[in-house]
Amino acid sequence: MEAEADMPTRNDGVSWRDIPGYEGIYLLGNNRVVFRIRTRRGTGCGPVKAWLVEGKYERVTLSKDGRQQCLYVDSLMAIVWPEAGDAK
């Protein structure tokens, strides 16, 4: 399967975790990258485009069951990687 070549690997030096509410669909890496792991018709796996809001806040659009939700990467990091905020 072609999409598997784009999947994050265990050898890339990045740790990945499921995003709560989007388990099995999206992963968030400790490098702040959101990755789509489940395909839908017409799209493939890969990193999700992050948009800058006010020139400094990254926002991504996640979808599930036909509904889209815009979320800030900082908020996702606080939920998925709470220990990453302890280092600051």
N, CA, C and O atoms as a printed pandas DataFrame, in Angstrom:
     atom_number atom_name residue_name chain_id  residue_number  x_coord  y_coord  z_coord
0              1         N          MET        A               1    0.842   -1.183    0.000
1              2        CA          MET        A               1    0.000    0.000    0.000
2              3         C          MET        A               1    0.883    1.241    0.000
3              4         O          MET        A               1    1.789    1.353    0.825
4              5         N          GLU        A               2    0.635    2.157   -0.899
5              6        CA          GLU        A               2    1.471    3.323   -1.098
6              7         C          GLU        A               2    1.506    4.247    0.121
7              8         O          GLU        A               2    2.559    4.804    0.429
8              9         N          ALA        A               3    0.388    4.422    0.817
9             10        CA          ALA        A               3    0.316    5.343    1.948
10            11         C          ALA        A               3    1.216    4.917    3.094
11            12         O          ALA        A               3    1.659    5.761    3.873
12            13         N          GLU        A               4    1.491    3.638    3.213
13            14        CA          GLU        A               4    2.320    3.154    4.311
14            15         C          GLU        A               4    3.728    3.735    4.250
15            16         O          GLU        A               4    4.381    3.871    5.285
16            17         N          ALA        A               5    4.198    4.074    3.076
17            18        CA          ALA        A               5    5.533    4.650    2.948
18            19         C          ALA        A               5    5.599    6.016    3.621
19            20         O          ALA        A               5    6.675    6.440    4.042
20            21         N          ASP        A               6    4.466    6.714    3.732
21            22        CA          ASP        A               6    4.424    8.035    4.336
22            23         C          ASP        A               6    4.193    7.999    5.843
23            24         O          ASP        A               6    4.281    9.033    6.505
24            25         N          MET        A               7    3.901    6.826    6.390
25            26        CA          MET        A               7    3.608    6.709    7.809
26            27         C          MET        A               7    4.842    7.044    8.637
27            28         O          MET        A               7    5.966    6.751    8.229
28            29         N          PRO        A               8    4.631    7.671    9.823
29            30        CA          PRO        A               8    5.795    7.913   10.682
30            31         C          PRO        A               8    6.372    6.587   11.155
31            32         O          PRO        A               8    5.637    5.645   11.451
32            33         N          THR        A               9    7.683    6.529   11.221
33            34        CA          THR        A               9    8.336    5.286   11.631
34            35         C          THR        A               9    8.900    5.422   13.033
35            36         O          THR        A               9    9.045    6.528   13.553
36            37         N          ARG        A              10    9.209    4.311   13.627
37            38        CA          ARG        A              10    9.805    4.327   14.957
38            39         C          ARG        A              10   11.256    4.773   14.902
39            40         O          ARG        A              10   11.840    5.089   15.939
40            41         N          ASN        A              11   11.844    4.807   13.728
41            42        CA          ASN        A              11   13.251    5.176   13.588
42            43         C          ASN        A              11   13.447    6.645   13.246
43            44         O          ASN        A              11   14.576    7.064   12.991
44            45         N          ASP        A              12   12.378    7.441   13.232
45            46        CA          ASP        A              12   12.516    8.842   12.833
46            47         C          ASP        A              12   12.892    9.756   13.993
47            48         O          ASP        A              12   13.042   10.962   13.796
48            49         N          GLY        A              13   13.047    9.209   15.202
49            50        CA          GLY        A              13   13.447   10.006   16.351
50            51         C          GLY        A              13   12.317   10.787   16.996
51            52         O          GLY        A              13   12.550   11.543   17.939
52            53         N          VAL        A              14   11.101   10.618   16.503
53            54        CA          VAL        A              14    9.939   11.326   17.032
54            55         C          VAL        A              14    9.014   10.313   17.686
55            56         O          VAL        A              14    8.800    9.223   17.156
56            57         N          SER        A              15    8.468   10.675   18.835
57            58        CA          SER        A              15    7.472    9.831   19.495
58            59         C          SER        A              15    6.085   10.314   19.086
59            60         O          SER        A              15    5.853   11.514   18.940
60            61         N          TRP        A              16    5.174    9.377   18.904
61            62        CA          TRP        A              16    3.826    9.691   18.433
62            63         C          TRP        A              16    2.786    9.163   19.408
63            64         O          TRP        A              16    2.953    8.084   19.976
64            65         N          ARG        A              17    1.702    9.930   19.605
65            66        CA          ARG        A              17    0.578    9.509   20.444
66            67         C          ARG        A              17   -0.730    9.872   19.752
67            68         O          ARG        A              17   -0.802   10.833   18.986
68            69         N          ASP        A              18   -1.769    9.073   20.040
69            70        CA          ASP        A              18   -3.108    9.367   19.526
70            71         C          ASP        A              18   -3.633   10.665   20.118
71            72         O          ASP        A              18   -3.333   11.000   21.264
72            73         N          ILE        A              19   -4.410   11.386   19.339
73            74        CA          ILE        A              19   -5.102   12.579   19.828
74            75         C          ILE        A              19   -6.435   12.115   20.397
75            76         O          ILE        A              19   -7.210   11.479   19.683
76            77         N          PRO        A              20   -6.728   12.416   21.674
77            78        CA          PRO        A              20   -7.994   11.981   22.285
78            79         C          PRO        A              20   -9.201   12.461   21.471
79            80         O          PRO        A              20   -9.281   13.618   21.060
80            81         N          GLY        A              21  -10.120   11.543   21.258
81            82        CA          GLY        A              21  -11.284   11.828   20.431
82            83         C          GLY        A              21  -11.061   11.510   18.967
83            84         O          GLY        A              21  -12.014   11.410   18.193
84            85         N          TYR        A              22   -9.807   11.354   18.588
85            86        CA          TYR        A              22   -9.442   11.060   17.202
86            87         C          TYR        A              22   -8.515    9.843   17.136
87            88         O          TYR        A              22   -7.692    9.730   16.227
88            89         N          GLU        A              23   -8.656    8.932   18.110
89            90        CA          GLU        A              23   -7.814    7.743   18.165
90            91         C          GLU        A              23   -7.960    6.930   16.881
91            92         O          GLU        A              23   -9.068    6.716   16.390
92            93         N          GLY        A              24   -6.845    6.490   16.358
93            94        CA          GLY        A              24   -6.864    5.702   15.130
94            95         C          GLY        A              24   -7.021    6.525   13.869
95            96         O          GLY        A              24   -7.047    5.978   12.767
96            97         N          ILE        A              25   -7.126    7.843   14.022
97            98        CA          ILE        A              25   -7.261    8.731   12.860
98            99         C          ILE        A              25   -6.067    9.673   12.768
99           100         O          ILE        A              25   -5.461    9.820   11.706
100          101         N          TYR        A              26   -5.730   10.320   13.903
101          102        CA          TYR        A              26   -4.644   11.300   13.941
102          103         C          TYR        A              26   -3.657   10.984   15.061
103          104         O          TYR        A              26   -4.026   10.476   16.120
104          105         N          LEU        A              27   -2.392   11.301   14.794
105          106        CA          LEU        A              27   -1.333   11.212   15.795
106          107         C          LEU        A              27   -0.725   12.600   15.972
107          108         O          LEU        A              27   -0.734   13.419   15.054
108          109         N          LEU        A              28   -0.197   12.848   17.172
109          110        CA          LEU        A              28    0.551   14.077   17.419
110          111         C          LEU        A              28    1.941   13.684   17.879
111          112         O          LEU        A              28    2.103   12.919   18.830
112          113         N          GLY        A              29    2.944   14.218   17.191
113          114        CA          GLY        A              29    4.323   13.922   17.543
114          115         C          GLY        A              29    4.848   14.902   18.570
115          116         O          GLY        A              29    4.320   16.005   18.711
116          117         N          ASN        A              30    5.884   14.503   19.288
117          118        CA          ASN        A              30    6.485   15.421   20.243
118          119         C          ASN        A              30    7.226   16.557   19.539
119          120         O          ASN        A              30    7.781   17.432   20.202
120          121         N          ASN        A              31    7.240   16.553   18.222
121          122        CA          ASN        A              31    7.796   17.636   17.415
122          123         C          ASN        A              31    6.711   18.600   16.926
123          124         O          ASN        A              31    6.970   19.435   16.059
124          125         N          ARG        A              32    5.483   18.486   17.486
125          126        CA          ARG        A              32    4.336   19.362   17.202
126          127         C          ARG        A              32    3.703   19.109   15.830
127          128         O          ARG        A              32    2.939   19.949   15.353
128          129         N          VAL        A              33    3.993   17.998   15.194
129          130        CA          VAL        A              33    3.415   17.665   13.893
130          131         C          VAL        A              33    2.196   16.769   14.095
131          132         O          VAL        A              33    2.267   15.762   14.800
132          133         N          VAL        A              34    1.069   17.145   13.467
133          134        CA          VAL        A              34   -0.136   16.312   13.473
134          135         C          VAL        A              34   -0.089   15.469   12.204
135          136         O          VAL        A              34    0.179   15.982   11.117
136          137         N          PHE        A              35   -0.351   14.181   12.349
137          138        CA          PHE        A              35   -0.232   13.239   11.240
138          139         C          PHE        A              35   -1.526   12.447   11.101
139          140         O          PHE        A              35   -2.003   11.860   12.073
140          141         N          ARG        A              36   -2.092   12.428    9.906
141          142        CA          ARG        A              36   -3.303   11.646    9.639
142          143         C          ARG        A              36   -2.883   10.227    9.289
143          144         O          ARG        A              36   -2.099   10.013    8.364
144          145         N          ILE        A              37   -3.416    9.243   10.045
145          146        CA          ILE        A              37   -3.016    7.856    9.799
146          147         C          ILE        A              37   -4.101    7.028    9.140
147          148         O          ILE        A              37   -3.825    5.936    8.643
148          149         N          ARG        A              38   -5.334    7.526    9.126
149          150        CA          ARG        A              38   -6.416    6.787    8.478
150          151         C          ARG        A              38   -6.848    7.536    7.241
151          152         O          ARG        A              38   -7.065    8.748    7.274
152          153         N          THR        A              39   -6.971    6.809    6.153
153          154        CA          THR        A              39   -7.350    7.455    4.898
154          155         C          THR        A              39   -8.855    7.498    4.748
155          156         O          THR        A              39   -9.589    6.726    5.365
156          157         N          ARG        A              40   -9.286    8.405    3.928
157          158        CA          ARG        A              40  -10.695    8.462    3.532
158          159         C          ARG        A              40  -10.705    8.565    2.007
159          160         O          ARG        A              40   -9.655    8.717    1.382
160          161         N          ARG        A              41  -11.848    8.484    1.439
161          162        CA          ARG        A              41  -11.944    8.525   -0.018
162          163         C          ARG        A              41  -11.264    9.760   -0.599
163          164         O          ARG        A              41  -11.588   10.885   -0.218
164          165         N          GLY        A              42  -10.333    9.557   -1.512
165          166        CA          GLY        A              42   -9.711   10.663   -2.218
166          167         C          GLY        A              42   -8.538   11.314   -1.505
167          168         O          GLY        A              42   -7.908   12.209   -2.069
168          169         N          THR        A              43   -8.224   10.896   -0.285
169          170        CA          THR        A              43   -7.086   11.485    0.419
170          171         C          THR        A              43   -6.200   10.382    0.946
171          172         O          THR        A              43   -6.579    9.211    0.948
172          173         N          GLY        A              44   -5.040   10.754    1.385
173          174        CA          GLY        A              44   -4.114    9.760    1.906
174          175         C          GLY        A              44   -3.596   10.137    3.275
175          176         O          GLY        A              44   -4.008   11.133    3.869
176          177         N          CYS        A              45   -2.687    9.321    3.757
177          178        CA          CYS        A              45   -2.043    9.577    5.036
178          179         C          CYS        A              45   -0.981   10.640    4.845
179          180         O          CYS        A              45   -0.465   10.835    3.745
180          181         N          GLY        A              46   -0.664   11.323    5.931
181          182        CA          GLY        A              46    0.416   12.291    5.873
182          183         C          GLY        A              46    0.247   13.391    6.892
183          184         O          GLY        A              46   -0.737   13.421    7.631
184          185         N          PRO        A              47    1.219   14.306    6.932
185          186        CA          PRO        A              47    1.138   15.407    7.877
186          187         C          PRO        A              47   -0.031   16.326    7.540
187          188         O          PRO        A              47   -0.378   16.521    6.375
188          189         N          VAL        A              48   -0.623   16.880    8.582
189          190        CA          VAL        A              48   -1.755   17.802    8.429
190          191         C          VAL        A              48   -1.197   19.216    8.355
191          192         O          VAL        A              48   -0.325   19.588    9.140
192          193         N          LYS        A              49   -1.702   20.004    7.407
193          194        CA          LYS        A              49   -1.270   21.386    7.231
194          195         C          LYS        A              49   -1.655   22.209    8.446
195          196         O          LYS        A              49   -2.819   22.229    8.844
196          197         N          ALA        A              50   -0.674   22.891    9.041
197          198        CA          ALA        A              50   -0.932   23.794   10.163
198          199         C          ALA        A              50   -0.966   25.227    9.632
199          200         O          ALA        A              50   -0.121   25.617    8.826
200          201         N          TRP        A              51   -1.938   25.997   10.084
201          202        CA          TRP        A              51   -2.101   27.390    9.675
202          203         C          TRP        A              51   -1.693   28.298   10.820
203          204         O          TRP        A              51   -1.953   27.990   11.984
204          205         N          LEU        A              52   -1.055   29.413   10.498
205          206        CA          LEU        A              52   -0.688   30.376   11.525
206          207         C          LEU        A              52   -1.843   31.349   11.751
207          208         O          LEU        A              52   -2.413   31.892   10.805
208          209         N          VAL        A              53   -2.173   31.553   13.017
209          210        CA          VAL        A              53   -3.207   32.505   13.404
210          211         C          VAL        A              53   -2.506   33.618   14.165
211          212         O          VAL        A              53   -1.730   33.360   15.085
212          213         N          GLU        A              54   -2.783   34.845   13.780
213          214        CA          GLU        A              54   -2.149   36.025   14.388
214          215         C          GLU        A              54   -0.628   35.952   14.297
215          216         O          GLU        A              54    0.080   36.542   15.113
216          217         N          GLY        A              55   -0.138   35.231   13.306
217          218        CA          GLY        A              55    1.293   35.162   13.063
218          219         C          GLY        A              55    2.095   34.311   14.023
219          220         O          GLY        A              55    3.315   34.225   13.881
220          221         N          LYS        A              56    1.445   33.663   15.018
221          222        CA          LYS        A              56    2.235   32.889   15.970
222          223         C          LYS        A              56    1.583   31.608   16.472
223          224         O          LYS        A              56    2.286   30.745   16.997
224          225         N          TYR        A              57    0.291   31.451   16.336
225          226        CA          TYR        A              57   -0.389   30.261   16.842
226          227         C          TYR        A              57   -0.706   29.303   15.699
227          228         O          TYR        A              57   -1.349   29.687   14.722
228          229         N          GLU        A              58   -0.254   28.061   15.822
229          230        CA          GLU        A              58   -0.535   27.057   14.789
230          231         C          GLU        A              58   -1.895   26.431   15.050
231          232         O          GLU        A              58   -2.222   26.071   16.181
232          233         N          ARG        A              59   -2.682   26.307   13.988
233          234        CA          ARG        A              59   -4.005   25.700   14.095
234          235         C          ARG        A              59   -4.142   24.650   13.005
235          236         O          ARG        A              59   -3.686   24.843   11.878
236          237         N          VAL        A              60   -4.779   23.531   13.355
237          238        CA          VAL        A              60   -5.038   22.467   12.387
238          239         C          VAL        A              60   -6.537   22.181   12.361
239          240         O          VAL        A              60   -7.246   22.431   13.335
240          241         N          THR        A              61   -7.001   21.659   11.246
241          242        CA          THR        A              61   -8.388   21.244   11.116
242          243         C          THR        A              61   -8.422   19.726   11.093
243          244         O          THR        A              61   -7.840   19.098   10.209
244          245         N          LEU        A              62   -9.107   19.138   12.072
245          246        CA          LEU        A              62   -9.253   17.688   12.160
246          247         C          LEU        A              62  -10.685   17.338   11.817
247          248         O          LEU        A              62  -11.600   18.098   12.134
248          249         N          SER        A              63  -10.897   16.200   11.174
249          250        CA          SER        A              63  -12.250   15.787   10.822
250          251         C          SER        A              63  -12.504   14.355   11.256
251          252         O          SER        A              63  -11.614   13.504   11.265
252          253         N          LYS        A              64  -13.758   14.130   11.615
253          254        CA          LYS        A              64  -14.190   12.801   12.044
254          255         C          LYS        A              64  -15.694   12.720   11.831
255          256         O          LYS        A              64  -16.436   13.620   12.224
256          257         N          ASP        A              65  -16.134   11.644   11.209
257          258        CA          ASP        A              65  -17.557   11.414   10.965
258          259         C          ASP        A              65  -18.212   12.590   10.240
259          260         O          ASP        A              65  -19.353   12.946   10.534
260          261         N          GLY        A              66  -17.487   13.193    9.288
261          262        CA          GLY        A              66  -18.042   14.275    8.488
262          263         C          GLY        A              66  -18.049   15.638    9.158
263          264         O          GLY        A              66  -18.539   16.605    8.574
264          265         N          ARG        A              67  -17.519   15.738   10.363
265          266        CA          ARG        A              67  -17.479   17.016   11.079
266          267         C          ARG        A              67  -16.044   17.490   11.203
267          268         O          ARG        A              67  -15.139   16.705   11.488
268          269         N          GLN        A              68  -15.847   18.783   10.985
269          270        CA          GLN        A              68  -14.514   19.369   11.092
270          271         C          GLN        A              68  -14.419   20.196   12.362
271          272         O          GLN        A              68  -15.389   20.815   12.798
272          273         N          GLN        A              69  -13.221   20.192   12.949
273          274        CA          GLN        A              69  -12.972   20.982   14.148
274          275         C          GLN        A              69  -11.588   21.594   14.037
275          276         O          GLN        A              69  -10.613   20.895   13.761
276          277         N          CYS        A              70  -11.502   22.907   14.254
277          278        CA          CYS        A              70  -10.216   23.599   14.252
278          279         C          CYS        A              70   -9.673   23.611   15.673
279          280         O          CYS        A              70  -10.364   24.011   16.610
280          281         N          LEU        A              71   -8.435   23.168   15.822
281          282        CA          LEU        A              71   -7.799   23.087   17.134
282          283         C          LEU        A              71   -6.407   23.692   17.061
283          284         O          LEU        A              71   -5.727   23.604   16.039
284          285         N          TYR        A              72   -5.998   24.306   18.160
285          286        CA          TYR        A              72   -4.659   24.870   18.238
286          287         C          TYR        A              72   -3.667   23.782   18.621
287          288         O          TYR        A              72   -3.943   22.954   19.489
288          289         N          VAL        A              73   -2.514   23.790   17.969
289          290        CA          VAL        A              73   -1.490   22.785   18.243
290          291         C          VAL        A              73   -1.007   22.903   19.689
291          292         O          VAL        A              73   -0.731   21.886   20.325
292          293         N          ASP        A              74   -0.899   24.122   20.221
293          294        CA          ASP        A              74   -0.493   24.303   21.622
294          295         C          ASP        A              74   -1.451   23.589   22.568
295          296         O          ASP        A              74   -1.016   22.952   23.528
296          297         N          SER        A              75   -2.754   23.691   22.304
297          298        CA          SER        A              75   -3.751   23.020   23.150
298          299         C          SER        A              75   -3.626   21.505   23.043
299          300         O          SER        A              75   -3.718   20.797   24.046
300          301         N          LEU        A              76   -3.417   21.014   21.832
301          302        CA          LEU        A              76   -3.239   19.570   21.644
302          303         C          LEU        A              76   -1.981   19.084   22.354
303          304         O          LEU        A              76   -1.987   18.011   22.958
304          305         N          MET        A              77   -0.907   19.860   22.287
305          306        CA          MET        A              77    0.333   19.472   22.968
306          307         C          MET        A              77    0.121   19.379   24.477
307          308         O          MET        A              77    0.645   18.471   25.123
308          309         N          ALA        A              78   -0.645   20.315   25.042
309          310        CA          ALA        A              78   -0.902   20.307   26.478
310          311         C          ALA        A              78   -1.693   19.075   26.904
311          312         O          ALA        A              78   -1.520   18.573   28.015
312          313         N          ILE        A              79   -2.564   18.588   26.014
313          314        CA          ILE        A              79   -3.378   17.408   26.321
314          315         C          ILE        A              79   -2.589   16.118   26.082
315          316         O          ILE        A              79   -2.561   15.230   26.935
316          317         N          VAL        A              80   -1.957   16.028   24.930
317          318        CA          VAL        A              80   -1.305   14.787   24.515
318          319         C          VAL        A              80    0.089   14.636   25.119
319          320         O          VAL        A              80    0.487   13.527   25.475
320          321         N          TRP        A              81    0.820   15.713   25.236
321          322        CA          TRP        A              81    2.199   15.697   25.750
322          323         C          TRP        A              81    2.314   16.661   26.937
323          324         O          TRP        A              81    3.055   17.639   26.844
324          325         N          PRO        A              82    1.607   16.421   28.046
325          326        CA          PRO        A              82    1.655   17.374   29.171
326          327         C          PRO        A              82    3.059   17.530   29.761
327          328         O          PRO        A              82    3.397   18.593   30.282
328          329         N          GLU        A              83    3.872   16.484   29.683
329          330        CA          GLU        A              83    5.226   16.579   30.224
330          331         C          GLU        A              83    6.117   17.495   29.403
331          332         O          GLU        A              83    7.142   17.958   29.905
332          333         N          ALA        A              84    5.759   17.768   28.164
333          334        CA          ALA        A              84    6.552   18.677   27.327
334          335         C          ALA        A              84    6.458   20.107   27.852
335          336         O          ALA        A              84    7.410   20.875   27.711
336          337         N          GLY        A              85    5.338   20.477   28.451
337          338        CA          GLY        A              85    5.176   21.811   29.016
338          339         C          GLY        A              85    5.955   21.992   30.303
339          340         O          GLY        A              85    6.250   23.126   30.679
340          341         N          ASP        A              86    6.297   20.916   30.988
341          342        CA          ASP        A              86    7.049   20.991   32.233
342          343         C          ASP        A              86    8.484   21.440   32.003
343          344         O          ASP        A              86    9.119   21.974   32.913
344          345         N          ALA        A              87    9.000   21.232   30.799
345          346        CA          ALA        A              87   10.385   21.574   30.511
346          347         C          ALA        A              87   10.589   23.070   30.313
347          348         O          ALA        A              87   11.719   23.555   30.381
348          349         N          LYS        A              88    9.500   23.812   30.067
349          350        CA          LYS        A              88    9.618   25.251   29.795
350          351         C          LYS        A              88    9.832   26.054   31.045
351          352         O          LYS        A              88    9.950   27.277   30.980
